[in-house]
Amino acid sequence: MLLQRDAQGQPIAIRREDYAAPAFWIDTVDLTFDLDPAKTRVLNRMQLRRNPDAPAQPLRLDGDELNLARVLVNGQGASFRMEGDQLVIDGLPDAFELEIFTTCCPIKNTKLMGLFVSEDTFFTQCEAEGFRRITYFLDRPDVMAMYSVTLRAAKAAYPVLLSNGNLVEQGELPEGRHFAKWVDPFKKPCYLFALVAGKLVAREQRITARNGKEHLLQVYVRAGDLDKTEHAMNSLVNSVLWDEARFGLPLDLDRFMIVATSDFNMGAMENKGLNIFNTKYVLANQATATDADYSNIESVVGHEYFHNWSGDRVTCRDWFQLSLKEGLTVFRDQEFSQDLCADASARAVKRIEDVRVLRTAQFPEDAGPMAHPVRPDSYIEISNFYTVTIYEKGAEVVRMMQTLVGRKGFEKGITLYFERHDGQAVTCDDFAQAIADANPDSELARLLPQFKRWYSQAGTPRLAAHGVYDAQNRSYTLSIVQSCPPTPGQAAKEPFVIPVNIGLLDASGRELPLQLEGESEVTRGAPGTPCTRTVVLSRAGEQITFVGLDAEPVPSILRGFSAPVILDFEYTDAQLLTLLANDPDPFNRWEAGQRLGLRAALQGIAALATDTTPVLNDAYLDAMRSVLRNPKLDAAFKELVLTLPSETYISEQLDVVDPQRVHLVREAMRAQLATALFQDWQQVYEENHDTGAYTPDPTSSGRRALAGMALNFLCLAARASGDTVWPGKTLQRFKDAGNMTDRFNALNALVSSGHTLAAQALARFHAIFKDEALVIDKWFSLQAGAPDRGGDILPLVKQLMKHPDFSIKNPNRARSVIFSYCSANPGAFHRPDAAGYVYWSERVIELDAINPQVAARLARALDRWSKLAEPYRSAAREAIARVAAKPDLSKDTHEVVTRALAGN
């Protein structure tokens, strides 16, 4: 797509309302690559035809940093012209063959978009608009074609040659070269094209589908990493089996391949049949990967495989519909991970973890200058809209659909969606319509036009709820008013459709049966299942009355986080303590603890607390002690409850943020938990530190997480008391650990408590794992993200950038240091002397010249600058303006910083 600029040279936004179907369709694409790092030759033969439904116009093909050598139409030379980066050809017949010959230089492609080289291996990344960096093309997702690809390269240097689909031919060529020809039997948009060429080895497994067809699964990595691919393969097998069992969606290719690279802008890419992954989401063994790594690999492998249908077989009409594939597929990978959990508690832990990501990352985005609907209305650079709104909030929209039609109804809707649209490029409206049409008697079908406001309106809705008990009528009425604050370009919002799951407890914590006013039946929960009613809100204000109640109940509202909203309800501390101790809904039980912790933090901040002022009251501490001592609660759930709200989440609840005060208060809360529960932490560690032979199952992982938390608090308490016993035990734990989770938890305890033994442990850690890139990423990240004490982290970060293992050109390594500091360590980043902001501006500008996508992500670290108190606010704005003033800034970064400044 041509980047248009206004009279001042500023990029012009692309708008959804301007969508028009392409003037030409491409039916087949035959690509031949002669691969060479310095000069790769690409021969592109295409069969095109005019779109009879579009006005007659020239053919405009997108290109970027290509050297054009030849253009032939039906085998004859053709006249053409260049308009910016577009190749324009006039006077074409209704149907024709177009041949284009170009060259490019993959070795110099530091943007990692298009065709690039990583550690002497060729890789591609074409989503969203990278294919134009390989050849001239109609680089848009609604142009779907059949592809055949021939790869030619030196056999000694590139023995493995891979592309989409099925391998149909391979052989030798003169001068030590060889070739492989791949044919994809399915139409696809060009963003799903992929090739890989290099020295790789593969773990292979054959599986038989329910229909009896055999498939070959392959995970390709570098030779030294093959022992770290078992979990990725197991995750892939589980994904294939789950998608067929849950949704009836089988693997549709003879083979399915995953290839890992250490240089990658994203987590992974779902290219049809040839998924390319960041090594972070493939490589794992117990010595090098934590439980969290194992969990993330399972999730991401599932996510990319599920795209085989939700994204590949049915794709997006245009990039404004990105959540059509990403929101749906995040929902599918969340359901996959939950369905693999053995019990309800493990499912609940997964749900809480997902919601925590949404609330700490997406809610701030919804409230900031980059706020956009799940289906955006405009963009300058589409890469900036691969966001938590598109992905995680989009998944919550899909989850609400499932809530409104039921699990079986949703599966019917998915079946109808793929029956209707297989092989097509469609819209979010098409998806929602299919789910509703499959469930014509559902609330979704009844309210569909209004429900779709979730796609068109930005911002996080707020529910202001208030309860009144009527003793005479034995009734309890909940009044709920919904609202949504203004966001950029959307001053006023219409009411959403919001499913709210509600339960009631009595003052002792016993769950109550539910009967709504006007109903004759009483709802009682099945054994082991919470008694919950789903109320569907669709008006600005509504009342829900429960009857048959002998006393005022404690309402449990928004169970399971049934909608991505903020709930405002004036719970008393006593009510929250009741929910924390008794609510059968695990999410709201956890949420009660979070509300109590948040309330204490906000009171401490308002009271100008110092690091020695008690922030947590005895009732809170007693409640946390009860959680730790409760034998009925799983260790993973206990660890979540005892984790305080993050500094970022606390800050989002404030109108004006003093980051240092927030940091001070939360650190005081951590110290208080450490000392007040010291005896309990010792007991917790002793009960959970030995998990036997390593397995990453939820129960064992939960016990390791809780033991790691205990070590962290014990070392923190030792810092205050001067005790040397527990730091010494922690160092020994670090040395003796039989897996990375235990080893890293011990290292983290020493580093985050600021103990002097941390330096020794860090040096030993680096010496052991100096040849394991992903482990060294952890080493860097731990130090850059450590709690700041007296401004000590920024000088350390600058020293880490001088370390011989650091390279700013590698996205993983850049994220491990620069992002860990600027985006994930607010107490260290927001310095009164503004040095953190200066460092940020320098790194954004430096990265922008290397890799604009990575730079734009880093630029988002100051999205919420306008909430900051002085002197931070003015200093942050000055830093953003400094970046925005750079004359040759990429459109990626330009869009982020100009929107940030406009959000003043």
Secondary structure, DSSP 8 states (H G I E B T S, - for coil): ----B-TTS-B--EEGGG----SEEEEEEEEEEE--SS-EEEEEEEEEEE-TTS----EEEE-SS-EEEEEEETTEE---EEETTEEEE-S--SEEEEEEEEEE-GGG-TT--EEEEETTEEEEE-TTTTGGGTS-B--STT-EEEEEEEEEEETTT--EEEESSEEEEEEEETTTEEEEEEE-SS-EEGGG--EEEES-EEEEEEEE-TTS-EEEEEEEE-GGGGGG-HHHHHHHHHHHHHHHHHH-----SSEEEEEEES--SSSEE--TTEEEEEGGGT---TTT--HHHHHHHHHHHHHHHHTTTBTTTBEESSGGGHHHHHHHHHHHHHHHHHHHSSSHHHHHHHHHHHHHHIIIIIHHHHTSTT---SS-SEES-GGGG-STIIIIIHHHHHHHHHHHH-HHHHHHHHHHHHHHHTT-EE-HHHHHHHHHHT-TTSHHHHTHHHHTHHHH--S--EEEEEEEEETTTTEEEEEEEEE---BTTB-------EEEEEEEE-TTS-B--B-BTT-SS-B---TTS---EEEEE-SSEEEEEEE--SS--EEEESGGG-SS-EEEE---HHHHHHHHHH-SSHHHHHHHHHHHHHHHHHHHHHTT--TTS--S-HHHHHHHHHHHH-TTS-HHHHHHHHS---HHHHHHT-SSB-HHHHHHHHHHHHHHHHHHTHHHHHHHHHHHS---S----HHHHHHHHHHHHHHHHHHHHHHHH---HHHHHHHHHHHH-SSHHHHHHHHHHHHHTT-THHHHHHHHHHHHHTT-HHHHHHHHHHHHTS--SSS-HHHHHHHHHTSTT--TTSHHHHIIIIIHHHTT-HHHHS-TTSHHHHHHHHHHHHHHTT-HHHHHHHHGGGTTGGGB-TTHHHHHHHHHHHHHT-TT--HHHHHHHHHHHHT-
